[in-house]
Amino acid sequence: MSVQDGLTVQVTKLAVYALVTAVGSIDFGSHRTMSDRLHDALDMTRVAVIVDLSGVDFCDSSGLNSLARGASQARARGLTLVAVGLQGRVERLFAVTHLDRALFAHPTLEDAVRWLEDGSQNPGVS
């Protein structure tokens, strides 16, 4: 687990997936921590990284950039990066920048796993 400038990030395994759980703010002071943990997670799986952002209350452009770079690195390795739990301002920011599409955003961890396993989605999930 990494703690840096108001951000706590934990990387664990969830079956064949790597799970990155972030709590706090992803901003200029903490985006490197997120980038480093995403890199660790990419090394832990051959399938997908799920990033749980349900505990993230703020994300600035440097945070968005670290997540976008993570998605690009995942694609380069033939992996999928999925975001779950977007809420409030963070959800709006992801929608406005279309990062929710690049990271295959899903409302819950369960929805993301179901989508990864069989491609199914709940109504209303884009």
C-alpha positions in Angstrom: 0.0 0.0 0.0 1.3 3.5 -0.9 0.3 6.7 0.9 1.3 10.0 -0.7 -0.1 13.5 -0.3 -3.7 12.6 0.6 -3.9 9.5 -1.6 -3.8 5.9 -0.5 -3.4 3.2 -3.2 -3.5 -0.5 -2.6 -2.8 -3.2 -5.3 -4.1 -6.7 -4.8 -5.2 -9.7 -6.9 -8.8 -10.5 -7.7 -8.8 -13.9 -9.4 -6.9 -13.3 -12.7 -7.2 -9.5 -12.4 -5.1 -6.9 -10.6 -7.2 -4.6 -8.5 -6.0 -1.1 -7.7 -8.0 0.6 -4.9 -7.5 4.3 -4.5 -8.8 6.6 -1.7 -8.3 10.3 -1.5 -7.3 12.8 -4.2 -5.3 12.1 -7.4 -3.6 15.4 -8.1 -0.2 17.0 -8.9 1.1 15.9 -5.5 0.0 12.3 -5.7 -0.3 11.3 -9.4 3.1 9.6 -9.4 1.9 7.3 -6.7 -1.1 6.3 -8.9 1.1 5.9 -11.9 3.6 3.7 -10.0 0.8 1.5 -8.6 -0.8 1.1 -12.0 2.5 0.0 -13.4 2.8 -2.6 -10.5 -0.7 -3.8 -11.3 0.1 -4.2 -15.0 2.9 -6.5 -14.0 0.5 -8.6 -11.9 -1.9 -9.8 -14.6 -2.1 -11.0 -18.1 -5.8 -10.1 -18.4 -7.0 -6.8 -16.9 -6.5 -4.2 -14.3 -9.5 -2.9 -12.4 -9.1 0.5 -10.8 -11.6 1.2 -8.0 -12.1 4.9 -7.7 -15.1 4.9 -5.4 -13.0 6.4 -2.7 -11.5 9.2 -4.9 -13.1 12.6 -4.2 -11.0 14.7 -6.5 -8.9 14.2 -9.7 -7.1 17.0 -11.6 -5.5 16.9 -15.0 -2.3 15.2 -13.7 -4.4 12.5 -12.2 -6.4 12.1 -15.5 -3.1 11.9 -17.3 -1.7 9.2 -15.1 -4.9 7.1 -15.7 -4.9 7.7 -19.4 -1.2 6.7 -19.6 -2.1 3.6 -17.6 -4.8 2.7 -20.1 -2.3 3.3 -23.0 0.3 1.0 -21.3 -2.4 -1.6 -20.7 -3.4 -1.6 -24.4 0.2 -1.8 -25.5 0.5 -5.0 -23.4 -2.8 -6.4 -24.7 -4.6 -5.8 -21.4 -7.7 -3.9 -20.4 -7.9 -1.2 -17.8 -11.3 -0.8 -16.2 -12.5 2.0 -13.9 -15.2 1.4 -11.3 -17.0 3.5 -8.7 -16.8 6.9 -10.3 -18.8 9.4 -8.3 -19.7 13.1 -8.2 -17.1 15.5 -9.6 -14.8 12.7 -10.6 -17.5 11.0 -12.6 -18.4 14.2 -14.4 -14.7 14.9 -15.2 -14.3 11.4 -16.7 -17.5 11.9 -18.8 -16.5 15.3 -20.1 -13.0 14.1 -21.1 -14.3 10.8 -22.4 -11.8 9.0 -20.2 -14.8 6.9 -18.9 -14.8 5.3 -22.4 -11.0 4.8 -22.6 -11.1 3.1 -19.2 -14.3 1.1 -19.8 -16.0 2.6 -16.7 -18.6 0.5 -14.9 -20.6 1.5 -11.8 -19.4 -1.4 -9.5 -16.7 -4.0 -9.2 -19.2 -6.7 -9.8 -20.4 -5.1 -13.1 -16.8 -4.8 -14.3 -16.0 -8.4 -13.5 -19.1 -9.5 -15.3 -18.3 -7.4 -18.3 -14.7 -8.7 -18.4 -15.9 -12.3 -18.1 -18.8 -12.4 -20.5 -19.3 -8.9 -22.1 -22.6 -8.4 -20.3 -23.7 -5.0 -19.1 -26.4 -3.7 -16.9 -28.8 -1.2 -18.6 -27.5 2.3 -18.5 -23.8 1.4 -18.5 -22.0 3.0 -21.3 
